Amino acid sequence: MGRAYQNRKADMAKTAGQKTKVYSKYGKEIYVIAKNGGLDPDGNLALRRIIDKAKKDQVPTHVIQNAIDKASGAGGENYEPARYEGFGPGGCMVIVDCLTDNTNRTIKDVRQAFTKTNSKIGGPGSASFMFDHQALFVFKGDDEDAILELLMMADVDVTDVELEEGLISVFAPHTEFFKVKTALSEEMPDITFEMEEITWIPQDYKAITDEDDIAAFEKFMAMLNDSDDVQNIYHNAEL
């Protein structure tokens, strides 16, 4: 599950234009979390998590700080979360999470991605029931049993621990994110996380092998990623 999940993640931004989009999306999310939950990462755990994730994705410090500074002022943009679910090319299931200040624009962008790739947008819950809301940590290691024992001794609720190709993946309920990170960091001070995030993990994967479906899926993902309102895309497709 861990390796399959990693394989489905999009490549890191490689061009200046792509990086600008990544910075913009992180800036918007940091702004909203800081605005709603407070500016201090020590008191706002969601803010601490998104800042750590942004740094891992090489978002510059000034972009992060600008978003926090912006949240400290009065007024500002009023972004709202919006989630769209449905069935993508090849019959895969898709969750699209957005932050928007114009829901009409956002639904138009998302709906176009579905309709122009012979996909079908559904109602709330049409896809998410096939995903688990999980905390996921991936790091180098060779003994998944020792990691499981470590976490159990720290009284952490763990869903699964996997070892594949020299990487250990720890899955836990999303509410256990900081307990997992604290337990691992305290017992393994030199640990480096390849991945640490709260995400939606598919319960099953859908293999997409038809060349037309693969092309449609790539177009589908590109159209969604081109929308400034789309923050995260989760799917169960395996190409």
HELIX and SHEET records of a PDB file:
HELIX    1   1 GLY A    2  ARG A    8  1                                   7    
HELIX    2   2 ALA A   16  GLY A   37  1                                  22    
HELIX    3   3 LEU A   45  LYS A   56  1                                  12    
HELIX    4   4 THR A   61  SER A   72  1                                  12    
HELIX    5   5 PRO A   89  GLY A   91  5                                   3    
HELIX    6   6 THR A  103  THR A  115  1                                  13    
HELIX    7   7 SER A  128  MET A  130  5                                   3    
HELIX    8   8 GLU A  144  MET A  153  1                                  10    
HELIX    9   9 HIS A  174  GLU A  176  5                                   3    
HELIX   10  10 PHE A  177  GLU A  187  1                                  11    
HELIX   11  11 GLU A  211  ASP A  226  1                                  16    
SHEET    1   A 4 LYS A 120  GLY A 122  0                                        
SHEET    2   A 4 GLU A  80  PHE A  87 -1                                        
SHEET    3   A 4 MET A  93  THR A 100 -1                                        
SHEET    4   A 4 VAL A 230  HIS A 235 -1                                        
SHEET    1   B 4 ASP A 160  GLU A 164  0                                        
SHEET    2   B 4 LEU A 167  PRO A 173 -1                                        
SHEET    3   B 4 PHE A 131  LYS A 140 -1                                        
SHEET    4   B 4 PHE A 193  PRO A 202 -1                                        
SHEET    1   C 2 LYS A 206  ALA A 207  0                                        
SHEET    2   C 2 ALA A 237  GLU A 238  1                                        
END                                                                             
